[in-house]
Amino acid sequence: MTTTAVSRHDRSGPGTKRRQDRPGAKRTTRRSGRLRHISLPYLLLLPALLLELLVHLVPMLMGIVMSFKELTQFYLSNWSAAPWAGLDNFRIAVDFDAPIGEALLKSFLTTCLFTVCSVGLCWLIGTAAAVFLQEKFRGRGLLRTLFLVPYALPVYAAVITWVFMFQRDNGLVNHVLHDQLGIGDNPAFWLVGDNAFWALLTVSVWKGWPFAFLTLMAGLQNIPRDMYEAAALDGAGVWKQIRHITLPSLRPVNQVLVLVLFLWTFNDFNTPFVLFGKAAPESADLISLHIYQSSFQTWNFGTGSAMSVLLLLFLLVVTGVYLLVTSRGKKAKARA
């Protein structure tokens, strides 16, 4: 009986070993290991992708569907039963001779001007602060911390503080400008009229430039100090070093930074909403707040959704053109 078991073991052992040593089995094992290695990153990204789908993509698709419907307050309980409007909502939004289209065009142009000014000032102040704080001196760490305070504060708390500061009679801004410095005959109204644009721009720049400062300060860490020392030995001053070393080295960082600041500023809703409330002055009527008013004050969610889709298409086109131009610039520089 023992001899039979041993003989069976002898018959099965070498055969099994030979089957395991076949090239096909090795390829299968390698292929399965390779598939596991490739699929692991996607499995790790799956929770984030599902969350992105639920938070962003699903509402966006619902908004696109709503833009083709005649959705008013009468269909809020069952919005899927709203009549199909086709492209009528888009025609109303882009009819610039009609009141709705004319107001949307003014809001769009105001937002473009506001975005250019805000992004430009945020980048300029952030670059100046990042370059200034590259040199070691006493108190540099304290200044870095203070510069990041506006970025660390919650948006609502920061903007509400500015609302009190912009008050006409007892606000800090008029106290300094009018009472202390004697600028102007009477205290100015900052939250109404034409001055509302400058008040909104001030808050946006104050809130946004620390992000540019933080990004550019990180980019400056990758520039070798030997380049500045060699330029100084060759007689290059501070401005020449910034022009020929700092700015060219920061070009990849600036390309991403400008795009992010543009998207954040153009879509900013919290700042004007907290600063002015539901109805912003005409000079500070940003398109995000204008779409909110068109949807929730007139209860015409179909037209408001069409405006949102047009805004989405505009941002996609601008982003695509920007990325195309910057990628071509990189390729041309690499060839040169």
Residue, then its C-alpha position, 0 to 999 in steps of 0.5 A: m500500500t505504501t509502495t502504491a502511494v509512492s508510485r502514484h506520487d512519483r507518477s504525478g509529481p514530475g508531470t505536475k512539475r513539468r506542467q508548471d514549467r511550461p512556457g504557457a503557464k509562465r506567460t499566464t502568470r506574468r500576464s495576470g501579474r501585469l494586469r494586476h499591476i496595471s489595474l491597481p492605480y485605476l482601482l485606487l482612483l475609483p472612489a474619487l471618480l465615483l465621487e466626481l461623477l456624483v458631485h459634478l457630472v450628474p448635476m452638469l448633465m441634469g443642467i444640460v437637459m434642463s436647458f432644453k426644457e421650458l422649466t418654470q416654478f410650475y414644474l418644480s415638483n416634477w421637472s421631467a414633465a416640463p414641456w420640451a423647448g428645444l433651442d428656444n432658451f439658447r435663442i433667448a439668451v443670445d438675443f442681444d437686442a432683447p432685454i434678457g440677452e442684453a443684460l447677459l452680454k453686459s454681465f459677460l463683458t463685466t466679468c471679462l474685465f473683472t477677471v483680467c484685472s483680478v488675475g493680473l493683479c493677483w499674479l503681479i502681487g504674488t510674483a513680487a512677494a515671492v521674489f522678495l521673500q526668496e532672500k533670507f532675512r529676519g522675520r521672513g517666516l512671519l511674513r510668509t505666514l501673514f501673507l497666507v492668512p487671506y487664503a486660509l480664512p473661510v470665504y464667508a468670514a473674510v468677505i463679511t468682514w469686508v462688508f463691514m469695512f466698506q460701510r459708508d458711515n462707520g466703515l474702516v475704508n472711509h475712515v482711513l480715506h476720508d477722515q484720516l487722509g482727507i480724500g473726497d468731499n464726502p464718504a463714498f458708497w462702496l457697495v452700490g453704484d460704480n464703486a461696487f466694481w472696485a470694492l469687488l475687485t479689491v476683495s477678489v485680489w486680497k483673497g486670491w493673490p496669496f494662492a499665486f504667492l504660494t504657487l510661485m514661491a514653490g516654483l522659485q525653490n526649483i531655480p538653482r542659486d548658481m544661476y543668480e550668482a553667475a549672473a551677478l558675477d557677469g554684472a546683471g542687476v536685480w531686474k535683469q536677473i528677474r527678466h532673464i532667469t526668474l520669469p523664464s524659469l517660472r513659465p511652466v508654473n505661470q501657465v498653470l497658475v494663470l489658467v487656474l486663477f482665470l477659471w476660479t475668478f470667472n466662476d466666482f459666485n461666493t464673493p459677489f453673493v456675500l458682498f452684495g447679496k442676491a442683487a449685485p449692482e450693475s457695475a459688479d454684476l458678474i455672470s455667475l451671480h447673473i445666472y443665479q438671479s435669472s434662475f431663482q428670481t424669475w423662476n425660469f430655470g430653463t433659461g438659466s440652465a441655457m446660460s450656464v451651458l453657454l458659460l461652460l462652452f465658453l470656458l471649455v473653448v478658452t481652456g482648450v485654446y490656452l492649452l493648445v497655444t501653450s503646448r505649441g510654445k513648449k514644442a517650438k522652444a524644445r525644437a529651438 
